[in-house]
Amino acid sequence: MRLIYPRNIAYGMSRMAATTSPYFGGRLTRSHNKASKTCSTTSSSGDSVKGPSTLTSKKRIRKRQHVSIQYDIDDNVKDETVKKQYVISRVAKGEKNKKGFTVVMSSSSHSSGDDWEPCQWHEMLDNIREMRKHNDAPVDSMGAEKICDEEAPPKIFRYQVLLSLLLSSQTKDQVTSAAMTKLKAHGCTVDNILKTPQNKIEQLIYPVGFFKRKAEYIKKTTRILKDKYDSDIPPTLKELIKLPGIGPKMAHIIMDVAWKQVTGIGVDTHVHRISNRLKWVKKTTTNPEDTRVALESWLPRDLWSEVNVLLVGFGQQTCLPVGPKCSECINRQICPYGQSQNRVSKK
């Protein structure tokens, strides 16, 4: 006998593994025909009733997966190699054993079987050096190593380098330099900064970008340096990145300027933008960290330290973010971006 049931009851029954209903006169069980994708309901009396698949199809149960991602860098970072390690462990709920995999990406100057390099990059680099030969860009007089007290004791100099990079994020060099000048006049040492109230630090570094947050970072980082590093800064890339307010770009420059160790290319918004315009990356990158990895895959290691200041100054004077001066650039005939601008101007 074919049974007709209200729609709301069918929906409710489809969400139950088994149920009792007066419409069917007893206990119901489910069966699912995978081949025909039809479902049937069998009553306790043995009668079979066919219905829509929503009535009796088994509800798919997904086990939750907890994913943990760990970013790690080799403790023994030397000039020979720098490694990035991403460890991803996936553990499904209810499983007894962990299933995981590790991907290690090397940022060393040795490529993994890929000999790709940009076309005419030597010529482009020489042309940029020619355009930058006067060293008159803001970064040349207000970069991290220029606005710190080189005559101060090594620990204080390194501390000032760290603070200058921390302040430089999303801030023009002129503003960062002015903030560091006020900090040095106030007394830019670990002990003195710890004694200084946070609101006073905010006043000293204003108007750098996000000055309130950076003042908080300065207090927290300085406390860590005092307690853990004897008022010095960490000597490794891995430890630097763990400090509040210090990212990969800052950490690489700190290692270069403060510790005289080249661990990677410091890629800021200028280096990121210019590298993509010159097609110095095999594929277009969307963030500075991807650009750093792409550059380090082919650029000779002995140029890593130079390329940061070179491209930053070039970006400040010629290859501007808006309205680049392509007509004044001697790379305009070989630069992919410059060539595209020439075609647009001719139209």
C-alpha positions as CSV (number, residue, x, y, z in Angstrom):
1,M,0.0,0.0,0.0
2,R,1.4,3.4,-1.0
3,L,1.6,5.8,1.8
4,I,1.3,9.6,1.6
5,Y,3.0,11.6,4.3
6,P,3.2,15.3,5.0
7,R,6.3,17.1,3.8
8,N,7.4,18.3,7.2
9,I,7.4,14.7,8.5
10,A,9.5,13.6,5.6
11,Y,12.1,16.3,6.3
12,G,12.2,15.4,10.0
13,M,12.6,11.7,9.2
14,S,15.4,12.4,6.8
15,R,17.5,13.7,9.6
16,M,17.1,10.6,11.8
17,A,18.8,7.3,11.6
18,A,15.6,5.5,12.7
19,T,12.3,6.7,14.0
20,T,8.9,5.6,15.0
21,S,5.9,7.2,13.3
22,P,2.2,6.5,13.3
23,Y,2.2,6.9,9.5
24,F,4.3,3.8,9.1
25,G,3.1,1.8,12.1
26,G,6.3,1.0,13.8
27,R,10.1,1.1,13.7
28,L,11.7,2.3,10.4
29,T,15.0,1.3,9.0
30,R,16.9,2.8,6.0
31,S,18.5,1.3,3.0
32,H,20.3,3.1,0.2
33,N,20.7,1.8,-3.3
34,K,23.9,3.4,-4.6
35,A,23.4,2.2,-8.2
36,S,19.9,3.7,-8.7
37,K,20.3,6.4,-6.1
38,T,16.8,5.6,-4.7
39,C,15.9,5.1,-1.1
40,S,13.3,2.9,0.5
41,T,11.7,2.8,3.9
42,T,10.7,-0.5,5.5
43,S,8.2,-0.7,8.2
44,S,8.1,-3.2,11.0
45,S,5.5,-5.1,9.1
46,G,7.8,-5.6,6.2
47,D,6.1,-3.2,3.7
48,S,8.5,-1.2,1.6
49,V,7.7,2.4,0.8
50,K,9.7,4.3,-1.8
51,G,10.2,8.0,-1.4
52,P,12.5,10.8,-2.3
53,S,16.2,10.5,-1.4
54,T,15.9,13.2,1.1
55,L,13.8,10.9,3.2
56,T,16.2,8.2,3.9
57,S,19.6,9.0,2.5
58,K,22.4,8.7,5.0
59,K,23.7,12.0,6.3
60,R,27.4,12.4,5.5
61,I,29.4,12.9,8.6
62,R,32.7,14.8,8.2
63,K,35.4,14.5,10.7
64,R,36.8,17.8,11.8
65,Q,40.4,18.3,11.0
66,H,42.7,20.4,13.1
67,V,45.5,22.0,11.1
68,S,48.5,23.4,12.8
69,I,51.1,25.4,10.8
70,Q,54.6,26.0,12.2
71,Y,57.0,28.5,10.6
72,D,60.6,27.6,11.5
73,I,64.0,28.7,10.4
74,D,67.2,26.9,11.0
75,D,68.9,28.1,14.2
76,N,72.3,27.8,12.6
77,V,71.7,30.4,9.9
78,K,75.0,31.3,8.3
79,D,76.0,33.0,5.1
80,E,75.9,29.7,3.3
81,T,72.3,28.8,3.7
82,V,69.0,30.1,4.9
83,K,66.1,27.7,5.2
84,K,62.4,28.1,5.6
85,Q,60.4,25.2,6.9
86,Y,56.7,24.8,6.8
87,V,55.4,22.0,8.9
88,I,51.7,21.2,8.4
89,S,50.1,18.5,10.6
90,R,46.6,17.4,9.9
91,V,44.9,15.4,12.6
92,A,41.4,14.2,12.0
93,K,39.1,13.8,15.0
94,G,39.0,10.2,16.2
95,E,42.1,9.1,14.4
96,K,44.8,7.3,16.5
97,N,47.8,8.4,14.5
98,K,48.8,11.8,13.2
99,K,49.2,12.2,9.5
100,G,51.6,15.0,8.5
101,F,53.9,16.2,5.9
102,T,56.8,18.6,5.8
103,V,57.8,20.9,2.9
104,V,61.3,22.5,3.1
105,M,61.9,25.5,0.9
106,S,65.5,26.6,0.6
107,S,66.3,30.3,0.0
108,S,69.9,29.6,-0.7
109,S,71.5,30.9,-3.9
110,H,71.5,27.3,-5.3
111,S,68.4,26.7,-7.4
112,S,66.7,23.3,-7.4
113,G,67.4,22.4,-10.9
114,D,65.7,25.6,-12.3
115,D,68.2,27.8,-14.1
116,W,65.7,30.5,-14.9
117,E,66.8,34.1,-14.7
118,P,65.3,37.4,-16.0
119,C,66.2,38.6,-19.5
120,Q,68.8,41.3,-19.5
121,W,68.8,41.7,-15.8
122,H,72.6,42.5,-15.7
123,E,72.0,45.4,-18.0
124,M,69.0,46.6,-16.0
125,L,71.0,46.4,-12.8
126,D,73.9,48.4,-14.2
127,N,71.4,51.0,-15.5
128,I,69.8,51.4,-12.1
129,R,73.3,51.8,-10.5
130,E,74.0,54.5,-13.0
131,M,70.8,56.3,-12.1
132,R,71.5,55.9,-8.4
133,K,75.2,56.9,-8.6
134,H,74.7,60.2,-6.7
135,N,73.2,58.4,-3.7
136,D,70.8,61.2,-3.1
137,A,67.6,59.3,-2.4
138,P,66.0,59.6,1.1
139,V,67.1,56.0,2.0
140,D,70.8,57.0,1.4
141,S,70.8,59.6,4.2
142,M,67.9,58.3,6.4
143,G,68.2,54.5,6.1
144,A,68.5,52.3,9.2
145,E,72.3,52.4,9.4
146,K,72.4,56.2,8.7
147,I,70.0,57.3,11.5
148,C,71.6,55.2,14.3
149,D,74.5,56.3,16.4
150,E,77.4,54.3,15.0
151,E,79.7,55.7,17.7
152,A,77.6,54.2,20.4
153,P,78.5,51.0,22.1
154,P,77.7,47.9,19.9
155,K,74.7,46.9,22.0
156,I,73.1,50.3,21.9
157,F,73.8,50.7,18.2
158,R,72.2,47.3,17.5
159,Y,69.2,48.3,19.6
160,Q,68.8,51.5,17.7
161,V,68.9,49.6,14.4
162,L,66.1,47.3,15.6
163,L,63.9,50.3,16.7
164,S,64.5,52.2,13.5
165,L,63.4,49.2,11.4
166,L,60.4,48.7,13.7
167,L,59.3,52.3,13.2
168,S,59.9,52.2,9.4
169,S,57.0,50.0,8.6
170,Q,54.4,51.9,6.5
171,T,56.3,55.1,7.3
172,K,58.4,57.4,5.0
173,D,62.1,57.5,5.7
174,Q,61.9,61.2,6.6
175,V,59.3,60.6,9.3
176,T,61.3,57.6,10.7
177,S,64.5,59.6,10.8
178,A,62.7,62.4,12.8
179,A,61.3,59.9,15.3
180,M,64.7,58.3,15.8
181,T,66.3,61.7,16.3
182,K,63.8,62.4,19.1
183,L,64.3,59.0,20.7
184,K,68.1,59.4,20.7
185,A,67.8,62.9,22.3
186,H,65.5,61.3,24.9
187,G,68.0,58.5,25.5
188,C,67.6,55.5,23.2
189,T,68.9,52.7,25.4
190,V,67.2,49.6,26.8
191,D,67.2,50.8,30.4
192,N,65.9,54.3,29.6
193,I,63.1,53.1,27.3
194,L,62.0,50.7,30.0
195,K,61.7,53.6,32.4
196,T,59.8,55.7,29.9
197,P,55.9,55.5,30.0
198,Q,54.3,54.3,26.9
199,N,52.4,57.5,26.3
200,K,55.6,59.4,26.3
201,I,57.1,57.1,23.7
202,E,54.0,57.7,21.6
203,Q,54.7,61.4,21.7
204,L,58.3,60.9,20.8
205,I,57.6,58.7,17.7
206,Y,54.5,60.5,16.4
207,P,53.6,60.8,13.5
208,V,55.0,57.4,12.4
209,G,52.3,55.1,11.0
210,F,50.4,53.2,13.8
211,F,52.5,55.0,16.4
212,K,50.3,53.8,19.3
213,R,50.8,50.2,18.4
214,K,54.5,50.7,17.7
215,A,55.0,52.3,21.1
216,E,53.5,49.1,22.6
217,Y,55.8,46.9,20.5
218,I,58.8,49.0,21.6
219,K,57.9,48.5,25.3
220,K,57.3,44.7,24.9
221,T,60.4,44.1,22.8
222,T,62.6,46.1,25.0
223,R,61.5,44.1,28.1
224,I,62.3,40.9,26.2
225,L,65.8,42.2,25.3
226,K,66.5,43.1,28.9
227,D,65.3,39.8,30.4
228,K,66.4,37.4,27.7
229,Y,69.3,38.9,25.8
230,D,71.2,41.0,28.4
231,S,70.0,44.2,26.8
232,D,71.2,43.1,23.3
233,I,69.2,42.0,20.3
234,P,68.8,38.4,19.2
235,P,71.7,37.1,17.0
236,T,69.6,34.9,14.7
237,L,66.8,35.5,12.2
238,K,64.5,33.0,13.9
239,E,64.7,34.9,17.2
240,L,64.3,38.3,15.7
241,I,61.1,37.3,13.9
242,K,59.6,36.3,17.3
243,L,59.9,39.8,18.7
244,P,56.7,42.0,18.7
245,G,56.5,44.1,15.6
246,I,59.4,42.6,13.7
247,G,58.7,40.9,10.4
248,P,60.9,39.0,7.9
249,K,61.8,42.1,5.9
250,M,63.0,43.9,9.0
251,A,64.7,40.9,10.4
252,H,66.9,40.4,7.3
253,I,67.9,44.0,7.3
254,I,68.7,43.9,11.0
255,M,70.9,40.9,10.5
256,D,72.7,42.7,7.7
257,V,73.2,46.1,9.4
258,A,73.5,45.1,13.0
259,W,75.2,41.8,12.8
260,K,76.9,42.1,9.3
261,Q,75.3,38.8,8.2
262,V,73.4,38.5,5.0
263,T,70.6,36.1,5.6
264,G,68.2,37.3,2.9
265,I,66.9,40.2,0.8
266,G,65.0,42.8,2.6
267,V,61.9,43.3,0.4
268,D,59.7,46.3,1.1
269,T,57.0,47.8,-1.0
270,H,59.5,49.4,-3.4
271,V,61.5,46.2,-4.0
272,H,58.3,44.3,-4.4
273,R,56.8,46.7,-6.9
274,I,60.0,47.1,-9.0
275,S,60.8,43.4,-9.1
276,N,57.4,42.8,-10.6
277,R,57.7,45.7,-13.1
278,L,61.1,44.5,-14.3
279,K,59.8,40.9,-14.4
280,W,62.6,39.8,-12.0
281,V,60.1,37.2,-10.7
282,K,59.2,34.2,-12.8
283,K,55.5,34.6,-11.9
284,T,53.8,37.7,-10.6
285,T,53.9,37.9,-6.8
286,T,51.3,39.5,-4.6
287,N,53.3,40.1,-1.4
288,P,56.9,41.0,-0.4
289,E,57.7,37.6,1.1
290,D,56.9,35.8,-2.1
291,T,59.0,38.3,-3.9
292,R,61.9,37.7,-1.6
293,V,61.8,34.0,-2.2
294,A,61.5,34.5,-6.0
295,L,64.5,36.9,-6.1
296,E,66.7,34.7,-3.9
297,S,66.1,31.8,-6.2
298,W,68.2,33.3,-9.0
299,L,69.9,36.5,-7.8
300,P,73.6,35.9,-6.9
301,R,74.0,36.0,-3.1
302,D,76.7,38.7,-3.2
303,L,74.1,41.2,-4.5
304,W,71.5,40.5,-1.8
305,S,72.7,43.3,0.5
306,E,73.1,45.9,-2.3
307,V,69.8,45.3,-4.1
308,N,67.6,46.5,-1.1
309,V,69.0,50.0,-0.9
310,L,69.5,50.2,-4.6
311,L,65.9,49.4,-5.5
312,V,64.4,51.4,-2.6
313,G,66.1,54.5,-3.7
314,F,65.2,53.9,-7.3
315,G,61.6,53.5,-6.2
316,Q,61.7,56.7,-4.2
317,Q,63.1,58.8,-7.1
318,T,62.2,57.2,-10.5
319,C,60.0,54.1,-10.4
320,L,57.3,55.7,-8.3
321,P,54.2,53.7,-7.2
322,V,52.0,56.2,-8.9
323,G,53.2,58.1,-12.0
324,P,56.5,56.4,-12.5
325,K,59.0,58.5,-14.5
326,C,59.5,56.1,-17.3
327,S,60.5,58.8,-19.7
328,E,63.5,59.6,-17.5
329,C,64.5,55.9,-16.9
330,I,67.3,54.5,-19.0
331,N,65.8,51.1,-18.7
332,R,62.6,52.2,-20.5
333,Q,63.6,50.3,-23.7
334,I,64.2,47.0,-22.0
335,C,61.9,47.2,-19.0
336,P,58.6,45.3,-19.6
337,Y,56.6,47.8,-17.7
338,G,58.3,50.7,-19.4
339,Q,57.6,49.2,-22.8
340,S,54.0,48.9,-22.0
341,Q,53.8,52.5,-20.9
342,N,55.5,53.6,-24.2
343,R,52.8,51.7,-26.2
344,V,50.1,53.4,-24.1
345,S,51.6,56.9,-24.7
346,K,51.8,56.4,-28.4
347,K,48.1,55.6,-28.6
